Amino acid sequence: MEHFQCRRCGTCCKQPGFVYLRDGDAVRLAAHLGMDIYRFTETYCLLLDRKHLALKKNPDETCLFLGPEGCSLYPARPEQCRDYPVRWKTERSAGYCEGLKKENLSGGRGYTLG
Ligand code: SF4
């Protein structure tokens, strides 16, 4: 996976599931959007199980911040997005991620989460 190259196809941004925010993500994203942290979390975040902050998403599960040019938060994107698919991926990832398809064709190896 050391040679993995994102093809910027944006398919991972359309998958079901949540983007959980880790320490520092919300502060960085709020600053990127020019919002204070309270307004950012109220507008764009959900609190799951009363303890996990995650980004809200569109009704069709696509990311709210996916635009015609790709991720509109790219320089400030959450850690979960930065880590995909090098540090984590799912069993379905190889079926849609253009970068992984290319990696698999060239004999690269990675690891899979659930
Ligand atoms: S699915 Fe893979 S190649 Fe496409 S944007 Fe996401 S990480 Fe990049």
Backbone and ligand atoms as CSV (ligand in chain L), in Angstrom:
chain,resi,resn,atom,element,x,y,z
A,1,MET,N,N,0.817,-1.215,0.000
A,1,MET,CA,C,0.000,0.000,0.000
A,1,MET,C,C,0.854,1.270,0.000
A,2,GLU,N,N,2.171,1.099,0.111
A,2,GLU,CA,C,2.994,2.307,0.170
A,2,GLU,C,C,2.946,3.100,-1.133
A,3,HIS,N,N,2.525,2.419,-2.229
A,3,HIS,CA,C,2.461,3.115,-3.512
A,3,HIS,C,C,1.044,3.536,-3.868
A,4,PHE,N,N,0.101,3.377,-2.893
A,4,PHE,CA,C,-1.298,3.711,-3.205
A,4,PHE,C,C,-1.416,5.158,-3.657
A,5,GLN,N,N,-2.161,5.338,-4.722
A,5,GLN,CA,C,-2.420,6.683,-5.234
A,5,GLN,C,C,-3.911,6.883,-5.386
A,6,CYS,N,N,-4.452,7.859,-4.692
A,6,CYS,CA,C,-5.875,8.178,-4.829
A,6,CYS,C,C,-6.128,8.718,-6.237
A,7,ARG,N,N,-7.156,8.180,-6.881
A,7,ARG,CA,C,-7.502,8.613,-8.249
A,7,ARG,C,C,-8.546,9.718,-8.234
A,8,ARG,N,N,-8.936,10.164,-7.022
A,8,ARG,CA,C,-9.900,11.249,-6.845
A,8,ARG,C,C,-11.224,10.952,-7.548
A,9,CYS,N,N,-11.628,9.668,-7.531
A,9,CYS,CA,C,-12.892,9.301,-8.180
A,9,CYS,C,C,-14.086,9.705,-7.316
A,10,GLY,N,N,-13.870,9.887,-6.008
A,10,GLY,CA,C,-14.929,10.339,-5.112
A,10,GLY,C,C,-15.910,9.259,-4.699
A,11,THR,N,N,-15.673,8.016,-5.083
A,11,THR,CA,C,-16.637,6.955,-4.771
A,11,THR,C,C,-16.701,6.662,-3.278
A,12,CYS,N,N,-15.574,6.806,-2.577
A,12,CYS,CA,C,-15.582,6.537,-1.131
A,12,CYS,C,C,-16.467,7.557,-0.399
A,13,CYS,N,N,-16.659,8.720,-0.994
A,13,CYS,CA,C,-17.475,9.772,-0.373
A,13,CYS,C,C,-18.968,9.520,-0.573
A,14,LYS,N,N,-19.302,8.443,-1.285
A,14,LYS,CA,C,-20.714,8.132,-1.556
A,14,LYS,C,C,-21.146,6.839,-0.877
A,15,GLN,N,N,-20.283,6.303,-0.009
A,15,GLN,CA,C,-20.586,5.023,0.635
A,15,GLN,C,C,-21.409,5.233,1.896
A,16,PRO,N,N,-22.263,4.245,2.247
A,16,PRO,CA,C,-23.003,4.348,3.496
A,16,PRO,C,C,-22.061,4.305,4.700
A,17,GLY,N,N,-22.487,4.871,5.794
A,17,GLY,CA,C,-21.662,4.879,7.002
A,17,GLY,C,C,-21.391,6.305,7.432
A,18,PHE,N,N,-20.677,6.430,8.544
A,18,PHE,CA,C,-20.425,7.757,9.102
A,18,PHE,C,C,-18.957,8.141,9.006
A,19,VAL,N,N,-18.724,9.441,8.861
A,19,VAL,CA,C,-17.384,9.984,9.035
A,19,VAL,C,C,-17.332,10.491,10.469
A,20,TYR,N,N,-16.637,9.733,11.317
A,20,TYR,CA,C,-16.488,10.128,12.717
A,20,TYR,C,C,-15.374,11.157,12.827
A,21,LEU,N,N,-15.584,12.134,13.690
A,21,LEU,CA,C,-14.577,13.176,13.860
A,21,LEU,C,C,-13.696,12.849,15.061
A,22,ARG,N,N,-12.399,12.922,14.858
A,22,ARG,CA,C,-11.439,12.671,15.939
A,22,ARG,C,C,-10.983,14.010,16.515
A,23,ASP,N,N,-10.138,13.929,17.542
A,23,ASP,CA,C,-9.616,15.138,18.178
A,23,ASP,C,C,-9.015,16.063,17.137
A,24,GLY,N,N,-9.407,17.299,17.153
A,24,GLY,CA,C,-8.826,18.285,16.252
A,24,GLY,C,C,-9.575,18.451,14.950
A,25,ASP,N,N,-10.326,17.438,14.523
A,25,ASP,CA,C,-11.037,17.523,13.239
A,25,ASP,C,C,-12.038,18.671,13.227
A,26,ALA,N,N,-12.889,18.751,14.248
A,26,ALA,CA,C,-13.968,19.750,14.250
A,26,ALA,C,C,-13.397,21.173,14.274
A,27,VAL,N,N,-12.352,21.373,15.065
A,27,VAL,CA,C,-11.732,22.702,15.159
A,27,VAL,C,C,-11.151,23.099,13.798
A,28,ARG,N,N,-10.453,22.147,13.161
A,28,ARG,CA,C,-9.838,22.420,11.857
A,28,ARG,C,C,-10.904,22.683,10.788
A,29,LEU,N,N,-11.962,21.887,10.794
A,29,LEU,CA,C,-13.025,22.044,9.793
A,29,LEU,C,C,-13.777,23.356,9.988
A,30,ALA,N,N,-14.070,23.685,11.239
A,30,ALA,CA,C,-14.768,24.947,11.519
A,30,ALA,C,C,-13.929,26.125,11.029
A,31,ALA,N,N,-12.627,26.090,11.315
A,31,ALA,CA,C,-11.748,27.188,10.885
A,31,ALA,C,C,-11.721,27.263,9.364
A,32,HIS,N,N,-11.672,26.107,8.716
A,32,HIS,CA,C,-11.637,26.067,7.245
A,32,HIS,C,C,-12.893,26.718,6.656
A,33,LEU,N,N,-14.013,26.508,7.331
A,33,LEU,CA,C,-15.287,27.052,6.842
A,33,LEU,C,C,-15.560,28.461,7.375
A,34,GLY,N,N,-14.654,28.967,8.194
A,34,GLY,CA,C,-14.836,30.306,8.748
A,34,GLY,C,C,-15.977,30.379,9.748
A,35,MET,N,N,-16.213,29.282,10.464
A,35,MET,CA,C,-17.304,29.236,11.442
A,35,MET,C,C,-16.724,29.046,12.840
A,36,ASP,N,N,-17.478,29.444,13.863
A,36,ASP,CA,C,-17.002,29.074,15.192
A,36,ASP,C,C,-17.420,27.621,15.443
A,37,ILE,N,N,-16.735,27.005,16.389
A,37,ILE,CA,C,-16.892,25.569,16.610
A,37,ILE,C,C,-18.337,25.192,16.985
A,38,TYR,N,N,-19.022,26.058,17.723
A,38,TYR,CA,C,-20.390,25.736,18.151
A,38,TYR,C,C,-21.339,25.746,16.960
A,39,ARG,N,N,-21.184,26.751,16.113
A,39,ARG,CA,C,-22.053,26.824,14.934
A,39,ARG,C,C,-21.748,25.661,13.972
A,40,PHE,N,N,-20.460,25.334,13.842
A,40,PHE,CA,C,-20.084,24.220,12.969
A,40,PHE,C,C,-20.724,22.917,13.449
A,41,THR,N,N,-20.583,22.614,14.738
A,41,THR,CA,C,-21.097,21.332,15.228
A,41,THR,C,C,-22.630,21.302,15.161
A,42,GLU,N,N,-23.261,22.428,15.439
A,42,GLU,CA,C,-24.718,22.472,15.376
A,42,GLU,C,C,-25.214,22.280,13.943
A,43,THR,N,N,-24.487,22.854,12.987
A,43,THR,CA,C,-24.926,22.818,11.596
A,43,THR,C,C,-24.570,21.509,10.908
A,44,TYR,N,N,-23.368,21.008,11.160
A,44,TYR,CA,C,-22.859,19.909,10.332
A,44,TYR,C,C,-22.607,18.592,11.061
A,45,CYS,N,N,-22.850,18.547,12.375
A,45,CYS,CA,C,-22.490,17.329,13.097
A,45,CYS,C,C,-23.675,16.656,13.780
A,46,LEU,N,N,-23.491,15.364,14.002
A,46,LEU,CA,C,-24.421,14.549,14.772
A,46,LEU,C,C,-23.660,14.016,15.978
A,47,LEU,N,N,-24.372,13.804,17.090
A,47,LEU,CA,C,-23.755,13.142,18.238
A,47,LEU,C,C,-24.354,11.742,18.308
A,48,LEU,N,N,-23.533,10.742,18.042
A,48,LEU,CA,C,-24.016,9.359,18.004
A,48,LEU,C,C,-23.714,8.670,19.326
A,49,ASP,N,N,-24.678,7.902,19.812
A,49,ASP,CA,C,-24.538,7.217,21.104
A,49,ASP,C,C,-24.108,8.178,22.213
A,50,ARG,N,N,-24.506,9.421,22.089
A,50,ARG,CA,C,-24.221,10.471,23.079
A,50,ARG,C,C,-22.742,10.761,23.286
A,51,LYS,N,N,-21.879,10.200,22.434
A,51,LYS,CA,C,-20.450,10.444,22.671
A,51,LYS,C,C,-19.599,10.566,21.419
A,52,HIS,N,N,-20.105,10.122,20.258
A,52,HIS,CA,C,-19.271,10.166,19.046
A,52,HIS,C,C,-19.765,11.255,18.106
A,53,LEU,N,N,-18.877,12.198,17.815
A,53,LEU,CA,C,-19.212,13.265,16.885
A,53,LEU,C,C,-18.967,12.754,15.461
A,54,ALA,N,N,-19.957,12.945,14.594
A,54,ALA,CA,C,-19.817,12.504,13.195
A,54,ALA,C,C,-20.404,13.577,12.295
A,55,LEU,N,N,-19.988,13.582,11.026
A,55,LEU,CA,C,-20.555,14.538,10.075
A,55,LEU,C,C,-21.960,14.112,9.675
A,56,LYS,N,N,-22.848,15.077,9.549
A,56,LYS,CA,C,-24.154,14.789,8.962
A,56,LYS,C,C,-23.926,14.379,7.516
A,57,LYS,N,N,-24.912,13.734,6.918
A,57,LYS,CA,C,-24.766,13.324,5.517
A,57,LYS,C,C,-26.067,13.573,4.775
A,58,ASN,N,N,-26.021,13.460,3.474
A,58,ASN,CA,C,-27.219,13.626,2.663
A,58,ASN,C,C,-28.126,12.414,2.835
A,59,PRO,N,N,-29.433,12.564,2.523
A,59,PRO,CA,C,-30.354,11.432,2.667
A,59,PRO,C,C,-29.923,10.196,1.860
A,60,ASP,N,N,-29.209,10.413,0.746
A,60,ASP,CA,C,-28.752,9.252,-0.048
A,60,ASP,C,C,-27.392,8.728,0.434
A,61,GLU,N,N,-26.947,9.190,1.617
A,61,GLU,CA,C,-25.705,8.730,2.267
A,61,GLU,C,C,-24.443,9.372,1.701
A,62,THR,N,N,-24.540,10.171,0.648
A,62,THR,CA,C,-23.329,10.819,0.138
A,62,THR,C,C,-22.880,11.888,1.130
A,63,CYS,N,N,-21.600,12.219,1.067
A,63,CYS,CA,C,-21.057,13.230,1.971
A,63,CYS,C,C,-21.611,14.609,1.616
A,64,LEU,N,N,-21.958,15.367,2.641
A,64,LEU,CA,C,-22.479,16.734,2.446
A,64,LEU,C,C,-21.486,17.622,1.720
A,65,PHE,N,N,-20.212,17.298,1.843
A,65,PHE,CA,C,-19.166,18.187,1.338
A,65,PHE,C,C,-18.580,17.733,-0.001
A,66,LEU,N,N,-19.215,16.743,-0.597
A,66,LEU,CA,C,-18.770,16.287,-1.915
A,66,LEU,C,C,-19.405,17.181,-2.973
A,67,GLY,N,N,-18.583,17.876,-3.715
A,67,GLY,CA,C,-19.081,18.757,-4.761
A,67,GLY,C,C,-18.648,18.269,-6.126
A,68,PRO,N,N,-18.980,19.023,-7.164
A,68,PRO,CA,C,-18.619,18.615,-8.530
A,68,PRO,C,C,-17.110,18.483,-8.740
A,69,GLU,N,N,-16.339,19.218,-7.937
A,69,GLU,CA,C,-14.877,19.152,-8.059
A,69,GLU,C,C,-14.263,18.205,-7.030
A,70,GLY,N,N,-15.099,17.416,-6.348
A,70,GLY,CA,C,-14.592,16.515,-5.316
A,70,GLY,C,C,-14.842,17.092,-3.933
A,71,CYS,N,N,-13.983,16.710,-2.986
A,71,CYS,CA,C,-14.164,17.122,-1.589
A,71,CYS,C,C,-13.918,18.623,-1.434
A,72,SER,N,N,-14.942,19.319,-0.943
A,72,SER,CA,C,-14.793,20.774,-0.793
A,72,SER,C,C,-14.030,21.133,0.478
A,73,LEU,N,N,-13.740,20.123,1.295
A,73,LEU,CA,C,-12.982,20.345,2.538
A,73,LEU,C,C,-11.564,19.801,2.425
A,74,TYR,N,N,-11.162,19.394,1.252
A,74,TYR,CA,C,-9.970,18.547,1.090
A,74,TYR,C,C,-8.757,18.944,1.945
A,75,PRO,N,N,-8.341,20.213,1.956
A,75,PRO,CA,C,-7.143,20.547,2.759
A,75,PRO,C,C,-7.363,20.344,4.261
A,76,ALA,N,N,-8.614,20.393,4.701
A,76,ALA,CA,C,-8.914,20.281,6.136
A,76,ALA,C,C,-9.681,18.993,6.450
A,77,ARG,N,N,-9.748,18.069,5.506
A,77,ARG,CA,C,-10.624,16.893,5.652
A,77,ARG,C,C,-10.330,16.103,6.931
A,78,PRO,N,N,-11.342,15.389,7.442
A,78,PRO,CA,C,-11.186,14.637,8.682
A,78,PRO,C,C,-10.130,13.531,8.577
A,79,GLU,N,N,-9.591,13.145,9.725
A,79,GLU,CA,C,-8.572,12.089,9.769
A,79,GLU,C,C,-9.076,10.795,9.150
A,80,GLN,N,N,-10.348,10.465,9.387
A,80,GLN,CA,C,-10.898,9.218,8.843
A,80,GLN,C,C,-10.783,9.194,7.322
A,81,CYS,N,N,-11.004,10.336,6.699
A,81,CYS,CA,C,-10.912,10.430,5.237
A,81,CYS,C,C,-9.458,10.380,4.788
A,82,ARG,N,N,-8.569,11.011,5.576
A,82,ARG,CA,C,-7.142,10.990,5.223
A,82,ARG,C,C,-6.583,9.581,5.282
A,83,ASP,N,N,-7.078,8.791,6.233
A,83,ASP,CA,C,-6.529,7.452,6.462
A,83,ASP,C,C,-7.015,6.413,5.461
A,84,TYR,N,N,-8.109,6.710,4.773
A,84,TYR,CA,C,-8.692,5.747,3.840
A,84,TYR,C,C,-7.951,5.791,2.505
A,85,PRO,N,N,-7.677,4.671,1.874
A,85,PRO,CA,C,-7.829,3.287,2.321
A,85,PRO,C,C,-6.506,2.677,2.786
A,86,VAL,N,N,-5.534,3.519,3.123
A,86,VAL,CA,C,-4.222,2.997,3.494
A,86,VAL,C,C,-4.245,2.414,4.912
A,87,ARG,N,N,-4.887,3.141,5.857
A,87,ARG,CA,C,-4.905,2.661,7.245
A,87,ARG,C,C,-6.146,1.834,7.556
A,88,TRP,N,N,-7.219,2.022,6.787
A,88,TRP,CA,C,-8.414,1.201,6.990
A,88,TRP,C,C,-9.175,1.135,5.671
A,89,LYS,N,N,-9.938,0.079,5.519
A,89,LYS,CA,C,-10.846,-0.059,4.380
A,89,LYS,C,C,-11.838,-1.153,4.739
A,90,THR,N,N,-12.842,-1.366,3.916
A,90,THR,CA,C,-13.812,-2.425,4.186
A,90,THR,C,C,-13.672,-3.506,3.114
A,91,GLU,N,N,-14.428,-4.572,3.281
A,91,GLU,CA,C,-14.348,-5.652,2.295
A,91,GLU,C,C,-14.847,-5.200,0.934
A,92,ARG,N,N,-15.701,-4.175,0.918
A,92,ARG,CA,C,-16.252,-3.709,-0.357
A,92,ARG,C,C,-15.322,-2.730,-1.074
A,93,SER,N,N,-14.339,-2.213,-0.361
A,93,SER,CA,C,-13.504,-1.148,-0.926
A,93,SER,C,C,-12.846,-1.532,-2.251
A,94,ALA,N,N,-12.348,-2.742,-2.327
A,94,ALA,CA,C,-11.630,-3.151,-3.541
A,94,ALA,C,C,-12.539,-3.151,-4.759
A,95,GLY,N,N,-13.863,-3.206,-4.516
A,95,GLY,CA,C,-14.805,-3.236,-5.630
A,95,GLY,C,C,-15.095,-1.872,-6.224
A,96,TYR,N,N,-14.847,-0.801,-5.446
A,96,TYR,CA,C,-15.200,0.519,-5.982
A,96,TYR,C,C,-14.035,1.511,-6.023
A,97,CYS,N,N,-13.028,1.312,-5.213
A,97,CYS,CA,C,-11.944,2.302,-5.140
A,97,CYS,C,C,-11.007,2.146,-6.341
A,98,GLU,N,N,-10.964,3.162,-7.162
A,98,GLU,CA,C,-10.137,3.087,-8.378
A,98,GLU,C,C,-8.654,2.936,-8.028
A,99,GLY,N,N,-8.228,3.568,-6.945
A,99,GLY,CA,C,-6.834,3.463,-6.529
A,99,GLY,C,C,-6.481,2.056,-6.075
A,100,LEU,N,N,-7.403,1.400,-5.328
A,100,LEU,CA,C,-7.146,0.029,-4.875
A,100,LEU,C,C,-7.149,-0.944,-6.043
A,101,LYS,N,N,-8.053,-0.711,-6.998
A,101,LYS,CA,C,-8.092,-1.594,-8.175
A,101,LYS,C,C,-6.737,-1.560,-8.874
A,102,LYS,N,N,-6.210,-0.373,-9.015
A,102,LYS,CA,C,-4.920,-0.207,-9.679
A,102,LYS,C,C,-3.816,-0.867,-8.836
A,103,GLU,N,N,-3.885,-0.663,-7.512
A,103,GLU,CA,C,-2.905,-1.236,-6.586
A,103,GLU,C,C,-2.929,-2.764,-6.664
A,104,ASN,N,N,-4.149,-3.342,-6.690
A,104,ASN,CA,C,-4.277,-4.799,-6.747
A,104,ASN,C,C,-3.750,-5.349,-8.066
A,105,LEU,N,N,-3.989,-4.600,-9.125
A,105,LEU,CA,C,-3.483,-5.039,-10.430
A,105,LEU,C,C,-1.962,-5.061,-10.452
A,106,SER,N,N,-1.372,-4.123,-9.676
A,106,SER,CA,C,0.089,-4.069,-9.699
A,106,SER,C,C,0.713,-4.912,-8.579
A,107,GLY,N,N,-0.139,-5.694,-7.865
A,107,GLY,CA,C,0.381,-6.638,-6.882
A,107,GLY,C,C,0.609,-6.075,-5.498
A,108,GLY,N,N,0.083,-4.873,-5.210
A,108,GLY,CA,C,0.235,-4.293,-3.879
A,108,GLY,C,C,-0.600,-5.050,-2.861
A,109,ARG,N,N,-0.253,-4.921,-1.579
A,109,ARG,CA,C,-1.012,-5.592,-0.540
A,109,ARG,C,C,-1.420,-4.599,0.538
A,110,GLY,N,N,-2.585,-4.813,1.125
A,110,GLY,CA,C,-3.049,-3.962,2.211
A,110,GLY,C,C,-3.698,-4.810,3.272
A,111,TYR,N,N,-4.463,-4.201,4.161
A,111,TYR,CA,C,-5.208,-4.965,5.143
A,111,TYR,C,C,-6.626,-4.446,5.185
A,112,THR,N,N,-7.523,-5.287,5.656
A,112,THR,CA,C,-8.936,-4.986,5.591
A,112,THR,C,C,-9.572,-4.971,6.974
A,113,LEU,N,N,-10.411,-3.996,7.239
A,113,LEU,CA,C,-11.214,-3.960,8.445
A,113,LEU,C,C,-12.614,-4.424,8.081
A,114,GLY,N,N,-13.215,-5.261,8.935
A,114,GLY,CA,C,-14.600,-5.722,8.818
A,114,GLY,C,C,-15.139,-5.600,7.495
L,1,SF4,S1,S,-12.568,5.596,-3.762
L,1,SF4,FE1,FE,-10.292,5.396,-3.698
L,1,SF4,S2,S,-9.501,6.360,-5.569
L,1,SF4,FE2,FE,-11.659,7.042,-5.267
L,1,SF4,S3,S,-11.496,8.985,-4.100
L,1,SF4,FE3,FE,-11.768,7.363,-2.582
L,1,SF4,S4,S,-9.661,6.757,-2.005
L,1,SF4,FE4,FE,-9.500,7.913,-3.929
